[in-house]
Amino acid sequence: MAANSPQGRAAFELAAVVLVLVTYSYPSLRARAELGSTVLPPIFAPDLSLYLNLSNLTAINENRIISPYYRVPVPSNGTGYLKFGLGARLFGYLNRLLGDHTWFAFLIWNVFWWALLCVVALWVFERFLPLTSPAIVIVGLGLLMLANFGVLKTLFLAWVHLPSLEGFQLLGLPFMRAFIPIIPSVFVLAYLGLQMEALRRKSIFLWIGMGTLQLLALAIFPYATLMMAGMTAVSLVWQTRLGGPGEVWQIPSCMVSHVRF
């Protein structure tokens, strides 16, 4: 099967996605094998307990809840985590749907978002990269999913101290955390792809998709909405300077929606 044929490209990309999912799932599966059956998932990020508590809040009424830490009534929108807690609430629904098997629900949740980010990234790369050979697309996916550019100094020091592998124990995968930044990254990348597609062709469905992503980002991680506004601002400047008169109106209308949010 040739790599450049549609079937060959699909097979290579599917293999790359499976490899990424196996890499991300391995720590949880290895912990399961070593520690045996547990109700709670292994803690691979310092904020995991926070989101698990937010996913299982006890409501007194529509305006007040019981604090999971101090067990006292607090306003249901008293903090940013409570006001923008859609992600944790969605996980809570999934956990209850699976009979409160939190370890299994957590694995399903993570695999879903990891796979979704891979699919969105492949779509953006295939659609908008000037060179879309399978090798370039898969390398791009690998850099996105496996290269943690937030710890470049730590990574550099780990390579410097080879053959000692101790430094590599401090490194982590970029999207190992279950809620942030994986969910906002999916929304921002998908929004970028839809915005570029909207500049290519006119379709009301693209605008509906962009508006939906803005709403979801606002409900889960509002800073992602600001990033979308920043991308729209860059597009506005670019289209104003280089775009035709009939195309420039599209980006300001998108900017208006950001201001409204």
NUSEMAR-942390 format. One record per atom (N, C-alpha, C): residue number from 1; residue in one letter; atom name; x, y, z. Coordinates in steps of 0.1 Angstrom, whole numbers. Layout:
N
   resi   resn   name    east   north      up
    NUM      A     CA       X       Y       Z
...
REM end
This chain:
261
   resi   resn   name    east   north      up
      1      M      N       8     -12       0
      1      M     CA       0       0       0
      1      M      C       9      13       0
      2      A      N       8      21     -10
      2      A     CA      16      33     -12
      2      A      C      12      43      -1
      3      A      N      22      50       4
      3      A     CA      20      60      15
      3      A      C      12      72      10
      4      N      N      14      75      -3
      4      N     CA       7      87      -9
      4      N      C      -7      84     -14
      5      S      N     -11      71     -14
      5      S     CA     -25      68     -18
      5      S      C     -34      72      -6
      6      P      N     -47      75      -9
      6      P     CA     -56      78       2
      6      P      C     -57      67      13
      7      Q      N     -57      54       9
      7      Q     CA     -57      44      19
      7      Q      C     -44      43      26
      8      G      N     -33      45      19
      8      G     CA     -20      45      26
      8      G      C     -19      56      36
      9      R      N     -23      68      32
      9      R     CA     -22      80      42
      9      R      C     -31      77      54
     10      A      N     -43      72      52
     10      A     CA     -52      69      63
     10      A      C     -46      59      72
     11      A      N     -39      49      67
     11      A     CA     -33      38      75
     11      A      C     -22      44      83
     12      F      N     -13      52      77
     12      F     CA      -2      58      84
     12      F      C      -7      67      95
     13      E      N     -17      75      92
     13      E     CA     -22      85     102
     13      E      C     -29      78     113
     14      L      N     -36      67     110
     14      L     CA     -43      59     121
     14      L      C     -32      53     130
     15      A      N     -22      47     124
     15      A     CA     -11      41     132
     15      A      C      -4      52     141
     16      A      N      -2      64     136
     16      A     CA       4      75     144
     16      A      C      -5      78     156
     17      V      N     -18      79     153
     17      V     CA     -28      82     164
     17      V      C     -28      71     174
     18      V      N     -28      59     170
     18      V     CA     -28      48     179
     18      V      C     -15      48     188
     19      L      N      -4      51     182
     19      L     CA       9      52     189
     19      L      C       8      63     199
     20      V      N       2      74     196
     20      V     CA       1      85     206
     20      V      C      -8      81     217
     21      L      N     -19      75     214
     21      L     CA     -28      70     225
     21      L      C     -22      60     234
     22      V      N     -14      51     228
     22      V     CA      -8      41     236
     22      V      C       3      47     245
     23      T      N      10      57     240
     23      T     CA      20      64     248
     23      T      C      14      71     260
     24      Y      N       3      78     257
     24      Y     CA      -4      85     268
     24      Y      C     -11      76     278
     25      S      N     -16      65     273
     25      S     CA     -23      56     282
     25      S      C     -14      47     290
     26      Y      N      -2      45     286
     26      Y     CA       8      35     292
     26      Y      C       9      38     307
     27      P      N      12      51     312
     27      P     CA      14      53     326
     27      P      C       2      48     334
     28      S      N     -11      51     330
     28      S     CA     -22      46     337
     28      S      C     -23      31     337
     29      L      N     -21      25     326
     29      L     CA     -22      10     325
     29      L      C     -11       4     333
     30      R      N       1       9     333
     30      R     CA      12       4     340
     30      R      C       9       5     355
     31      A      N       4      16     360
     31      A     CA       0      18     374
     31      A      C     -11       8     378
     32      R      N     -20       6     369
     32      R     CA     -31      -4     372
     32      R      C     -25     -18     373
     33      A      N     -15     -21     365
     33      A     CA      -9     -35     366
     33      A      C       0     -36     378
     34      E      N       6     -25     382
     34      E     CA      15     -26     394
     34      E      C       7     -25     407
     35      L      N      -3     -17     408
     35      L     CA     -10     -14     420
     35      L      C     -23     -22     422
     36      G      N     -28     -28     411
     36      G     CA     -40     -35     411
     36      G      C     -52     -26     409
     37      S      N     -64     -31     412
     37      S     CA     -76     -24     410
     37      S      C     -78     -13     420
     38      T      N     -80       0     416
     38      T     CA     -83      11     425
     38      T      C     -95      19     420
     39      V      N    -102      25     429
     39      V     CA    -113      33     425
     39      V      C    -109      46     418
     40      L      N     -99      53     424
     40      L     CA     -95      65     418
     40      L      C     -83      63     409
     41      P      N     -82      72     399
     41      P     CA     -71      71     389
     41      P      C     -58      75     395
     42      P      N     -47      71     389
     42      P     CA     -34      76     394
     42      P      C     -32      91     392
     43      I      N     -25      98     402
     43      I     CA     -24     112     401
     43      I      C     -11     115     393
     44      F      N     -14     120     380
     44      F     CA      -3     124     372
     44      F      C      -2     139     370
     45      A      N     -11     146     377
     45      A     CA     -10     161     376
     45      A      C     -15     166     390
     46      P      N      -9     178     394
     46      P     CA     -13     183     408
     46      P      C     -27     188     409
     47      D      N     -34     191     398
     47      D     CA     -47     196     399
     47      D      C     -58     186     397
     48      L      N     -54     173     396
     48      L     CA     -64     163     393
     48      L      C     -75     162     404
     49      S      N     -70     162     417
     49      S     CA     -80     161     428
     49      S      C     -90     172     428
     50      L      N     -85     184     424
     50      L     CA     -94     196     423
     50      L      C    -105     193     413
     51      Y      N    -102     188     401
     51      Y     CA    -112     186     391
     51      Y      C    -121     174     395
     52      L      N    -116     164     401
     52      L     CA    -124     153     406
     52      L      C    -134     158     416
     53      N      N    -130     167     425
     53      N     CA    -139     173     435
     53      N      C    -150     181     428
     54      L      N    -146     189     418
     54      L     CA    -155     198     411
     54      L      C    -165     189     403
     55      S      N    -161     177     399
     55      S     CA    -171     169     392
     55      S      C    -181     162     401
     56      N      N    -179     163     414
     56      N     CA    -188     156     423
     56      N      C    -193     165     434
     57      L      N    -198     177     430
     57      L     CA    -203     187     440
     57      L      C    -217     183     445
     58      T      N    -220     187     457
     58      T     CA    -233     185     463
     58      T      C    -240     198     463
     59      A      N    -252     199     456
     59      A     CA    -259     211     455
     59      A      C    -269     212     466
     60      I      N    -270     224     472
     60      I     CA    -281     227     482
     60      I      C    -293     232     475
     61      N      N    -291     241     466
     61      N     CA    -301     246     457
     61      N      C    -294     252     445
     62      E      N    -301     259     436
     62      E     CA    -295     263     424
     62      E      C    -285     274     425
     63      N      N    -284     280     437
     63      N     CA    -274     291     440
     63      N      C    -263     287     449
     64      R      N    -264     276     456
     64      R     CA    -254     273     467
     64      R      C    -251     258     466
     65      I      N    -238     255     469
     65      I     CA    -233     241     469
     65      I      C    -225     239     482
     66      I      N    -222     226     485
     66      I     CA    -213     223     496
     66      I      C    -199     223     491
     67      S      N    -190     231     498
     67      S     CA    -176     230     494
     67      S      C    -170     217     497
     68      P      N    -164     211     486
     68      P     CA    -158     197     488
     68      P      C    -146     197     498
     69      Y      N    -141     208     501
     69      Y     CA    -129     209     510
     69      Y      C    -133     212     525
     70      Y      N    -142     222     527
     70      Y     CA    -145     226     540
     70      Y      C    -159     222     545
     71      R      N    -167     216     535
     71      R     CA    -180     211     538
     71      R      C    -189     221     544
     72      V      N    -189     233     539
     72      V     CA    -197     244     543
     72      V      C    -204     250     530
     73      P      N    -216     256     531
     73      P     CA    -223     261     519
     73      P      C    -215     273     513
     74      V      N    -214     273     500
     74      V     CA    -207     284     493
     74      V      C    -215     287     480
     75      P      N    -214     299     475
     75      P     CA    -221     303     462
     75      P      C    -217     293     451
     76      S      N    -226     289     443
     76      S     CA    -223     280     432
     76      S      C    -214     286     421
     77      N      N    -213     300     421
     77      N     CA    -204     306     411
     77      N      C    -195     315     418
     78      G      N    -191     311     430
     78      G     CA    -182     320     439
     78      G      C    -168     321     434
     79      T      N    -163     312     427
     79      T     CA    -149     312     422
     79      T      C    -149     309     407
     80      G      N    -138     312     401
     80      G     CA    -137     309     386
     80      G      C    -138     295     383
     81      Y      N    -133     286     392
     81      Y     CA    -134     272     389
     81      Y      C    -148     267     389
     82      L      N    -157     273     398
     82      L     CA    -171     270     398
     82      L      C    -179     276     387
     83      K      N    -175     288     384
     83      K     CA    -183     296     373
     83      K      C    -180     290     359
     84      F      N    -168     285     357
     84      F     CA    -164     280     344
     84      F      C    -160     265     346
     85      G      N    -169     257     351
     85      G     CA    -167     243     355
     85      G      C    -174     233     346
     86      L      N    -177     237     334
     86      L     CA    -184     228     325
     86      L      C    -176     215     323
     87      G      N    -163     216     321
     87      G     CA    -155     204     318
     87      G      C    -156     194     330
     88      A      N    -155     199     342
     88      A     CA    -156     190     353
     88      A      C    -170     184     355
     89      R      N    -180     192     352
     89      R     CA    -194     187     353
     89      R      C    -196     176     342
     90      L      N    -191     178     330
     90      L     CA    -193     168     320
     90      L      C    -186     155     324
     91      F      N    -174     156     330
     91      F     CA    -168     144     335
     91      F      C    -176     137     346
     92      G      N    -182     145     355
     92      G     CA    -191     140     365
     92      G      C    -202     132     359
     93      Y      N    -209     137     348
     93      Y     CA    -219     130     342
     93      Y      C    -214     117     336
     94      L      N    -203     117     330
     94      L     CA    -197     104     324
     94      L      C    -194      94     336
     95      N      N    -189      99     347
     95      N     CA    -185      90     358
     95      N      C    -198      84     363
     96      R      N    -208      91     365
     96      R     CA    -221      86     370
     96      R      C    -227      76     360
     97      L      N    -226      80     347
     97      L     CA    -231      71     337
     97      L      C    -225      57     337
     98      L      N    -212      57     341
     98      L     CA    -204      44     341
     98      L      C    -204      38     355
     99      G      N    -214      42     363
     99      G     CA    -215      36     377
     99      G      C    -205      40     387
    100      D      N    -200      52     386
    100      D     CA    -189      57     395
    100      D      C    -177      49     395
    101      H      N    -174      43     384
    101      H     CA    -161      36     382
    101      H      C    -151      47     377
    102      T      N    -146      54     386
    102      T     CA    -138      67     383
    102      T      C    -126      64     375
    103      W      N    -119      53     378
    103      W     CA    -107      50     371
    103      W      C    -110      47     356
    104      F      N    -120      39     353
    104      F     CA    -124      36     340
    104      F      C    -129      49     333
    105      A      N    -137      56     339
    105      A     CA    -143      69     334
    105      A      C    -132      78     330
    106      F      N    -122      79     339
    106      F     CA    -111      88     337
    106      F      C    -103      84     324
    107      L      N    -101      71     323
    107      L     CA     -93      66     311
    107      L      C    -101      69     298
    108      I      N    -114      67     298
    108      I     CA    -122      69     286
    108      I      C    -122      84     283
    109      W      N    -123      92     293
    109      W     CA    -123     107     292
    109      W      C    -110     112     285
    110      N      N     -99     107     290
    110      N     CA     -86     111     285
    110      N      C     -84     106     271
    111      V      N     -87      94     268
    111      V     CA     -85      88     255
    111      V      C     -94      96     245
    112      F      N    -106     100     249
    112      F     CA    -115     107     240
    112      F      C    -108     121     236
    113      W      N    -103     128     246
    113      W     CA     -98     141     243
    113      W      C     -84     140     235
    114      W      N     -76     131     239
    114      W     CA     -63     129     232
    114      W      C     -66     125     217
    115      A      N     -76     116     215
    115      A     CA     -79     112     201
    115      A      C     -85     124     194
    116      L      N     -94     132     200
    116      L     CA    -100     143     193
    116      L      C     -90     153     189
    117      L      N     -80     156     198
    117      L     CA     -69     166     194
    117      L      C     -61     161     183
    118      C      N     -58     148     182
    118      C     CA     -51     142     171
    118      C      C     -59     143     158
    119      V      N     -72     141     159
    119      V     CA     -80     142     146
    119      V      C     -81     156     142
    120      V      N     -83     165     151
    120      V     CA     -84     180     147
    120      V      C     -70     184     141
    121      A      N     -59     180     147
    121      A     CA     -46     184     142
    121      A      C     -43     178     128
    122      L      N     -47     166     126
    122      L     CA     -45     160     113
    122      L      C     -53     167     103
    123      W      N     -66     171     106
    123      W     CA     -74     178      97
    123      W      C     -68     192      93
    124      V      N     -63     199     103
    124      V     CA     -57     212     101
    124      V      C     -45     210      92
    125      F      N     -36     201      95
    125      F     CA     -24     199      88
    125      F      C     -27     195      73
    126      E      N     -36     185      71
    126      E     CA     -39     181      58
    126      E      C     -46     192      50
    127      R      N     -54     200      56
    127      R     CA     -61     210      49
    127      R      C     -53     223      46
    128      F      N     -44     227      54
    128      F     CA     -38     240      53
    128      F      C     -23     240      52
    129      L      N     -16     229      54
    129      L     CA      -1     230      52
    129      L      C       2     230      37
    130      P      N      12     238      33
    130      P     CA      15     238      19
    130      P      C      20     225      13
    131      L      N      27     218      22
    131      L     CA      33     205      19
    131      L      C      26     195      28
    132      T      N      19     185      22
    132      T     CA      11     176      30
    132      T      C      15     162      28
    133      S      N      28     159      27
    133      S     CA      32     145      26
    133      S      C      29     138      39
    134      P      N      27     125      39
    134      P     CA      24     118      51
    134      P      C      35     120      62
    135      A      N      48     121      58
    135      A     CA      59     122      68
    135      A      C      57     136      75
    136      I      N      55     146      67
    136      I     CA      54     160      74
    136      I      C      42     160      83
    137      V      N      30     155      79
    137      V     CA      19     155      87
    137      V      C      21     147     100
    138      I      N      27     135      99
    138      I     CA      29     127     111
    138      I      C      40     133     120
    139      V      N      50     139     115
    139      V     CA      60     146     123
    139      V      C      53     158     130
    140      G      N      45     165     123
    140      G     CA      37     176     130
    140      G      C      29     171     141
    141      L      N      22     160     139
    141      L     CA      14     154     150
    141      L      C      23     150     161
    142      G      N      34     144     158
    142      G     CA      43     140     169
    142      G      C      48     152     177
    143      L      N      52     163     170
    143      L     CA      57     174     177
    143      L      C      46     180     186
    144      L      N      34     181     181
    144      L     CA      23     186     189
    144      L      C      20     178     201
    145      M      N      19     164     200
    145      M     CA      14     156     211
    145      M      C      25     151     220
    146      L      N      38     150     215
    146      L     CA      48     144     223
    146      L      C      59     154     228
    147      A      N      61     165     221
    147      A     CA      72     174     224
    147      A      C      66     185     234
    148      N      N      71     185     246
    148      N     CA      67     194     257
    148      N      C      76     206     256
    149      F      N      72     216     249
    149      F     CA      81     228     247
    149      F      C      80     237     260
    150      G      N      72     234     269
    150      G     CA      71     242     281
    150      G      C      83     238     291
    151      V      N      90     228     288
    151      V     CA     101     224     297
    151      V      C     114     222     289
    152      L      N     116     231     280
    152      L     CA     128     229     271
    152      L      C     141     229     280
    153      K      N     142     238     290
    153      K     CA     154     238     298
    153      K      C     156     225     305
    154      T      N     145     219     311
    154      T     CA     147     206     317
    154      T      C     151     196     308
    155      L      N     145     196     296
    155      L     CA     148     186     285
    155      L      C     163     188     281
    156      F      N     167     200     279
    156      F     CA     181     202     275
    156      F      C     191     197     286
    157      L      N     188     199     299
    157      L     CA     197     195     310
    157      L      C     196     179     310
    158      A      N     185     173     307
    158      A     CA     185     159     308
    158      A      C     194     153     297
    159      W      N     194     159     285
    159      W     CA     202     154     274
    159      W      C     217     156     277
    160      V      N     220     168     284
    160      V     CA     233     171     287
    160      V      C     239     161     297
    161      H      N     231     156     306
    161      H     CA     236     147     316
    161      H      C     235     132     312
    162      L      N     233     129     299
    162      L     CA     234     115     295
    162      L      C     248     110     298
    163      P      N     250      97     301
    163      P     CA     240      86     300
    163      P      C     231      85     312
    164      S      N     232      94     322
    164      S     CA     223      93     333
    164      S      C     208      96     328
    165      L      N     199      88     332
    165      L     CA     185      90     328
    165      L      C     176      97     338
    166      E      N     183     101     349
    166      E     CA     175     107     360
    166      E      C     168     119     356
    167      G      N     174     128     348
    167      G     CA     167     140     343
    167      G      C     155     138     336
    168      F      N     154     127     329
    168      F     CA     142     124     321
    168      F      C     130     120     329
    169      Q      N     132     117     342
    169      Q     CA     121     113     351
    169      Q      C     113     126     354
    170      L      N     118     138     353
    170      L     CA     111     150     356
    170      L      C     103     155     344
    171      L      N     104     149     333
    171      L     CA      97     153     321
    171      L      C      83     147     320
    172      G      N      74     154     314
    172      G     CA      60     149     312
    172      G      C      55     152     298
    173      L      N      45     144     294
    173      L     CA      39     147     281
    173      L      C      31     160     282
    174      P      N      30     167     271
    174      P     CA      24     180     272
    174      P      C       9     180     275
    175      F      N       2     169     272
    175      F     CA     -13     169     274
    175      F      C     -17     158     284
    176      M      N      -8     156     294
    176      M     CA     -11     145     303
    176      M      C     -22     149     313
    177      R      N     -23     162     316
    177      R     CA     -33     167     325
    177      R      C     -47     165     318
    178      A      N     -57     161     326
    178      A     CA     -69     156     321
    178      A      C     -79     167     316
    179      F      N     -78     179     321
    179      F     CA     -88     189     317
    179      F      C     -81     201     310
    180      I      N     -71     207     317
    180      I     CA     -64     219     311
    180      I      C     -50     215     310
    181      P      N     -43     216     298
    181      P     CA     -47     224     286
    181      P      C     -54     216     275
    182      I      N     -57     203     277
    182      I     CA     -61     194     266
    182      I      C     -74     199     260
    183      I      N     -84     202     268
    183      I     CA     -97     207     262
    183      I      C     -96     220     255
    184      P      N     -90     231     261
    184      P     CA     -89     243     254
    184      P      C     -80     242     241
    185      S      N     -70     233     241
    185      S     CA     -62     231     229
    185      S      C     -71     226     218
    186      V      N     -80     216     220
    186      V     CA     -88     211     210
    186      V      C     -97     222     204
    187      F      N    -103     231     213
    187      F     CA    -112     241     208
    187      F      C    -104     252     200
    188      V      N     -92     256     205
    188      V     CA     -85     266     199
    188      V      C     -80     262     185
    189      L      N     -75     249     184
    189      L     CA     -70     244     171
    189      L      C     -82     243     162
    190      A      N     -93     237     166
    190      A     CA    -104     236     158
    190      A      C    -110     249     153
    191      Y      N    -109     259     162
    191      Y     CA    -114     273     158
    191      Y      C    -105     279     147
    192      L      N     -91     277     149
    192      L     CA     -82     282     139
    192      L      C     -85     275     125
    193      G      N     -87     262     125
    193      G     CA     -90     256     113
    193      G      C    -103     261     106
    194      L      N    -114     263     114
    194      L     CA    -126     268     109
    194      L      C    -125     282     104
    195      Q      N    -117     290     111
    195      Q     CA    -115     304     107
    195      Q      C    -108     305      94
    196      M      N     -98     297      92
    196      M     CA     -91     297      79
    196      M      C    -100     291      68
    197      E      N    -108     281      71
    197      E     CA    -117     276      61
    197      E      C    -128     286      58
    198      A      N    -132     294      68
    198      A     CA    -142     305      65
    198      A      C    -137     316      56
    199      L      N    -124     318      56
    199      L     CA    -118     327      47
    199      L      C    -116     322      33
    200      R      N    -117     308      31
    200      R     CA    -116     302      18
    200      R      C    -130     302      11
    201      R      N    -140     298      19
    201      R     CA    -153     297      13
    201      R      C    -164     301      22
    202      K      N    -175     305      17
    202      K     CA    -186     310      24
    202      K      C    -195     299      28
    203      S      N    -198     297      41
    203      S     CA    -207     287      46
    203      S      C    -212     291      60
    204      I      N    -225     291      62
    204      I     CA    -230     295      75
    204      I      C    -227     285      85
    205      F      N    -224     272      81
    205      F     CA    -221     262      91
    205      F      C    -208     264      97
    206      L      N    -198     270      90
    206      L     CA    -185     273      96
    206      L      C    -187     284     107
    207      W      N    -195     294     104
    207      W     CA    -197     304     114
    207      W      C    -204     299     127
    208      I      N    -214     290     124
    208      I     CA    -221     283     136
    208      I      C    -211     275     144
    209      G      N    -202     268     137
    209      G     CA    -192     260     144
    209      G      C    -182     269     152
    210      M      N    -178     280     146
    210      M     CA    -169     289     154
    210      M      C    -176     295     166
    211      G      N    -189     299     164
    211      G     CA    -196     304     176
    211      G      C    -198     294     187
    212      T      N    -201     281     183
    212      T     CA    -202     271     193
    212      T      C    -189     269     200
    213      L      N    -178     269     193
    213      L     CA    -165     267     200
    213      L      C    -162     279     210
    214      Q      N    -166     291     206
    214      Q     CA    -164     302     215
    214      Q      C    -172     300     228
    215      L      N    -185     295     226
    215      L     CA    -193     293     238
    215      L      C    -187     282     247
    216      L      N    -183     271     241
    216      L     CA    -177     260     249
    216      L      C    -164     265     256
    217      A      N    -156     272     249
    217      A     CA    -143     277     255
    217      A      C    -146     286     266
    218      L      N    -156     295     265
    218      L     CA    -160     304     276
    218      L      C    -165     297     288
    219      A      N    -172     285     286
    219      A     CA    -178     278     297
    219      A      C    -168     269     304
    220      I      N    -156     266     297
    220      I     CA    -147     257     303
    220      I      C    -134     264     307
    221      F      N    -129     273     298
    221      F     CA    -116     279     301
    221      F      C    -116     292     293
    222      P      N    -121     303     299
    222      P     CA    -123     316     292
    222      P      C    -111     322     285
    223      Y      N     -99     318     290
    223      Y     CA     -87     324     284
    223      Y      C     -85     318     270
    224      A      N     -91     307     267
    224      A     CA     -91     302     253
    224      A      C     -99     311     244
    225      T      N    -110     317     249
    225      T     CA    -117     326     241
    225      T      C    -109     339     238
    226      L      N    -100     343     247
    226      L     CA     -91     354     244
    226      L      C     -81     350     234
    227      M      N     -76     338     234
    227      M     CA     -67     333     223
    227      M      C     -74     333     210
    228      M      N     -87     329     209
    228      M     CA     -94     330     197
    228      M      C     -96     344     192
    229      A      N     -98     354     202
    229      A     CA     -99     368     198
    229      A      C     -86     373     193
    230      G      N     -75     368     198
    230      G     CA     -62     372     193
    230      G      C     -59     367     179
    231      M      N     -63     355     176
    231      M     CA     -62     350     163
    231      M      C     -70     358     153
    232      T      N     -82     361     158
    232      T     CA     -91     369     149
    232      T      C     -85     383     147
    233      A      N     -79     389     157
    233      A     CA     -73     402     155
    233      A      C     -62     402     145
    234      V      N     -53     391     145
    234      V     CA     -43     390     135
    234      V      C     -49     388     121
    235      S      N     -59     380     120
    235      S     CA     -66     379     107
    235      S      C     -72     392     102
    236      L      N     -77     400     112
    236      L     CA     -83     413     108
    236      L      C     -72     422     102
    237      V      N     -61     423     109
    237      V     CA     -50     431     104
    237      V      C     -45     426      90
    238      W      N     -44     413      89
    238      W     CA     -39     408      76
    238      W      C     -49     410      65
    239      Q      N     -62     408      67
    239      Q     CA     -72     409      57
    239      Q      C     -73     424      53
    240      T      N     -72     433      63
    240      T     CA     -74     447      61
    240      T      C     -63     452      51
    241      R      N     -51     447      53
    241      R     CA     -39     451      45
    241      R      C     -38     445      32
    242      L      N     -42     432      31
    242      L     CA     -40     424      19
    242      L      C     -53     419      12
    243      G      N     -64     418      20
    243      G     CA     -76     412      15
    243      G      C     -83     421       6
    244      G      N     -92     415      -2
    244      G     CA    -101     423     -11
    244      G      C    -112     429      -3
    245      P      N    -119     440      -8
    245      P     CA    -130     447      -1
    245      P      C    -141     438       2
    246      G      N    -144     428      -6
    246      G     CA    -155     419      -3
    246      G      C    -152     409       7
    247      E      N    -140     407      12
    247      E     CA    -136     397      22
    247      E      C    -134     403      35
    248      V      N    -131     416      36
    248      V     CA    -126     421      49
    248      V      C    -137     421      59
    249      W      N    -150     422      55
    249      W     CA    -161     422      65
    249      W      C    -162     410      73
    250      Q      N    -157     399      68
    250      Q     CA    -159     386      75
    250      Q      C    -152     386      89
    251      I      N    -140     390      90
    251      I     CA    -132     390     102
    251      I      C    -137     400     112
    252      P      N    -141     413     109
    252      P     CA    -147     421     119
    252      P      C    -160     416     125
    253      S      N    -168     409     117
    253      S     CA    -180     403     122
    253      S      C    -177     393     133
    254      C      N    -166     385     130
    254      C     CA    -161     375     140
    254      C      C    -156     382     152
    255      M      N    -149     393     151
    255      M     CA    -144     401     162
    255      M      C    -155     406     171
    256      V      N    -166     410     164
    256      V     CA    -178     415     172
    256      V      C    -183     404     181
    257      S      N    -183     392     176
    257      S     CA    -188     381     184
    257      S      C    -179     379     196
    258      H      N    -166     381     194
    258      H     CA    -156     379     206
    258      H      C    -159     390     216
    259      V      N    -162     402     212
    259      V     CA    -165     413     221
    259      V      C    -177     410     229
    260      R      N    -187     405     222
    260      R     CA    -200     401     228
    260      R      C    -197     391     239
    261      F      N    -189     381     237
    261      F     CA    -186     371     247
    261      F      C    -179     377     258
REM end
